[in-house]
Amino acid sequence: QVQLVESGGGLVQPGGSLRLSCAASGSIFSINYMGWYRQAPEKQRELVAAVTSDGSTNYVDSVKGRFTISRDNAKNTVFLQMNSLKPEDTAVYYCNIGTRFGSVYWGKGTLVTVSL
């Protein structure tokens, strides 16, 4: 059974930084893409950033230049470095992994709160 375990969320002041990690365990093969979504209160879940198996990345416009996604293929782990955080970045962040066989997995989420 595949499990995604996220860590790194918390409370940070505006302008601060956090690094999220998501480690996949279990029988997971041929990972295609790895990404992060977020959902703020009363808003729809949105894709924040994703990285494919060949290293290609994409970001939602609101985080470009501030967030960086990376992955460690050997450890089935994906990271999200978040700098210059803003109050509007406050949300639950979810790890998302898709395989070449069409399987999609989600983490349980980690809360990021940006506030004074």
Backbone hydrogen bonds in HBPLUS format (Angstrom, degrees):
<---DONOR---> <-ACCEPTOR-->    atom                        ^
c    i                          cat <-CA-CA->   ^        H-A-AA   ^      H-
h    n   atom  resd res      DA  || num        DHA   H-A  angle D-A-AA Bond
n    s   type  num  typ     dist DA aas  dist angle  dist       angle   num
A0003-GLN N   A0025-SER O   2.94 MM  22  5.29 157.3  1.99 140.6 146.3     1
A0025-SER N   A0003-GLN O   2.84 MM  22  5.29 159.7  1.88 154.4 161.2     2
A0005-VAL N   A0023-ALA O   2.97 MM  18  5.33 164.7  1.99 144.2 148.3     3
A0023-ALA N   A0005-VAL O   3.02 MM  18  5.33 159.4  2.07 140.8 141.2     4
A0007-SER N   A0021-SER O   2.89 MM  14  5.26 142.6  2.03 147.6 151.3     5
A0021-SER N   A0007-SER O   2.88 MM  14  5.26 160.2  1.91 147.6 150.5     6
A0010-GLY N   A0111-LEU O   2.93 MM 101  6.13 118.0  2.32 138.8 156.2     7
A0113-THR N   A0010-GLY O   2.89 MM 103  6.08 172.0  1.90 154.2 154.2     8
A0012-VAL N   A0113-THR O   2.88 MM 101  6.30 156.8  1.94 165.6 172.8     9
A0115-SER N   A0012-VAL O   2.93 MM 103  6.30 147.5  2.03 149.9 158.3    10
A0016-GLY N   A0013-GLN O   2.94 MM   3  5.52 153.3  2.01 145.0 146.9    11
A0015-GLY N   A0085-LEU O   2.73 MM  70  4.87 166.9  1.74 143.4 148.1    12
A0085-LEU N   A0016-GLY O   3.08 MM  69  5.49 175.0  2.08 152.2 152.9    13
A0018-LEU N   A0082-MET O   2.92 MM  64  5.24 150.5  2.01 143.8 153.4    14
A0082-MET N   A0018-LEU O   2.78 MM  64  5.24 169.1  1.79 179.0 176.9    15
A0020-LEU N   A0080-LEU O   2.89 MM  60  4.97 164.7  1.91 141.8 141.4    16
A0080-LEU N   A0020-LEU O   2.90 MM  60  4.97 148.7  1.99 137.0 139.7    17
A0022-CYS N   A0078-VAL O   2.87 MM  56  5.27 132.8  2.09 153.1 164.6    18
A0078-VAL N   A0022-CYS O   2.93 MM  56  5.27 154.5  1.99 144.6 152.0    19
A0024-ALA N   A0076-ASN O   2.96 MM  52  5.50 163.4  1.98 154.6 160.2    20
A0028-ILE N   A0026-GLY O   3.01 MM   2  5.85 122.8  2.35 110.7  94.6    21
A0100-ARG N   A0030-SER O   2.90 MM  70  5.73 152.5  1.97 160.6 169.0    22
A0032-ASN N   A0098-GLY O   2.71 MM  66  5.63 162.0  1.74 145.1 150.7    23
A0053-SER N   A0032-ASN O   2.81 MM  21  5.21 107.0  2.35 146.1 165.9    24
A0033-TYR N   A0098-GLY O   3.20 MM  65  5.35 142.5  2.35 130.6 141.5    25
A0098-GLY N   A0033-TYR O   3.03 MM  65  5.35 168.5  2.04 146.5 149.1    26
A0034-MET N   A0051-VAL O   2.93 MM  17  5.47 153.6  2.00 151.3 159.8    27
A0051-VAL N   A0034-MET O   2.80 MM  17  5.47 155.6  1.86 158.7 167.0    28
A0035-GLY N   A0096-ASN O   2.75 MM  61  5.08 153.1  1.82 157.3 161.8    29
A0096-ASN N   A0035-GLY O   2.87 MM  61  5.08 152.5  1.94 145.9 143.3    30
A0036-TRP N   A0049-ALA O   2.83 MM  13  5.45 159.1  1.88 160.3 163.8    31
A0048-VAL N   A0036-TRP O   2.79 MM  12  5.56 162.0  1.82 148.8 153.2    32
A0049-ALA N   A0036-TRP O   3.28 MM  13  5.45 158.4  2.33 141.4 146.1    33
A0037-TYR N   A0094-TYR O   2.81 MM  57  5.06 162.4  1.84 149.8 155.8    34
A0094-TYR N   A0037-TYR O   2.75 MM  57  5.06 157.9  1.80 134.7 142.5    35
A0038-ARG N   A0046-GLU O   2.88 MM   8  5.54 149.4  1.97 150.7 160.8    36
A0046-GLU N   A0038-ARG O   2.85 MM   8  5.54 160.4  1.89 155.7 160.4    37
A0039-GLN N   A0092-VAL O   2.90 MM  53  5.34 146.9  2.01 142.2 153.0    38
A0092-VAL N   A0039-GLN O   3.06 MM  53  5.34 170.9  2.07 134.7 133.8    39
A0043-LYS N   A0040-ALA O   3.03 MM   3  5.34 145.3  2.16 142.5 135.3    40
A0060-VAL N   A0048-VAL O   2.93 MM  12  5.23 153.7  2.00 144.9 143.5    41
A0050-ALA N   A0058-ASN O   3.00 MM   8  5.53 147.3  2.11 151.7 158.1    42
A0058-ASN N   A0050-ALA O   3.06 MM   8  5.53 145.0  2.18 148.3 153.1    43
A0052-THR N   A0056-SER O   2.86 MM   4  5.31 154.8  1.92 148.4 156.8    44
A0055-GLY N   A0052-THR O   2.96 MM   3  5.24 161.7  1.99 112.0 116.5    45
A0063-VAL N   A0060-VAL O   3.07 MM   3  5.91 167.8  2.09 128.7 132.3    46
A0064-LYS N   A0061-ASP O   3.33 MM   3  5.37 153.7  2.41 103.4 110.8    47
A0066-ARG N   A0063-VAL O   2.92 MM   3  5.38 159.8  1.96 137.0 139.8    48
A0067-PHE N   A0063-VAL O   3.04 MM   4  5.61 157.2  2.09 163.0 161.4    49
A0083-ASN N   A0066-ARG O   3.02 MM  17  5.13 155.7  2.08 132.7 139.8    50
A0068-THR N   A0081-GLN O   2.82 MM  13  5.05 149.0  1.91 142.3 151.8    51
A0081-GLN N   A0068-THR O   2.82 MM  13  5.05 164.0  1.85 157.1 153.8    52
A0070-SER N   A0079-PHE O   3.17 MM   9  5.23 156.9  2.22 132.1 135.4    53
A0079-PHE N   A0070-SER O   2.77 MM   9  5.23 168.7  1.78 152.4 154.4    54
A0072-ASP N   A0077-THR O   2.76 MM   5  5.17 163.4  1.79 153.3 157.4    55
A0075-LYS N   A0072-ASP O   3.15 MM   3  5.53 136.2  2.35 105.3 116.5    56
A0077-THR N   A0072-ASP O   3.16 MM   5  5.17 168.2  2.17 140.2 143.2    57
A0076-ASN N   A0073-ASN O   3.27 MM   3  4.90 158.8  2.32  94.7 101.0    58
A0089-ASP N   A0086-LYS O   2.84 MM   3  5.38 163.5  1.87 120.0 125.2    59
A0090-THR N   A0087-PRO O   3.07 MM   3  5.62 164.7  2.09 116.1 120.4    60
A0091-ALA N   A0112-VAL O   2.98 MM  21  5.53 146.7  2.09 146.3 156.9    61
A0112-VAL N   A0091-ALA O   2.89 MM  21  5.53 169.2  1.90 161.7 165.3    62
A0093-TYR N   A0110-THR O   2.82 MM  17  5.26 173.4  1.82 149.2 146.9    63
A0110-THR N   A0093-TYR O   2.86 MM  17  5.26 145.6  1.98 137.6 148.5    64
A0107-GLY N   A0095-CYS O   2.97 MM  12  5.06 151.0  2.05 142.8 143.3    65
A0097-ILE N   A0105-TYR O   2.98 MM   8  5.20 160.6  2.02 142.9 148.3    66
A0105-TYR N   A0097-ILE O   2.80 MM   8  5.20 161.1  1.84 155.3 161.6    67
A0099-THR N   A0103-SER O   2.90 MM   4  5.33 156.6  1.95 151.6 157.8    68
A0102-GLY N   A0099-THR O   3.10 MM   3  5.45 163.8  2.13 110.6 114.3    69
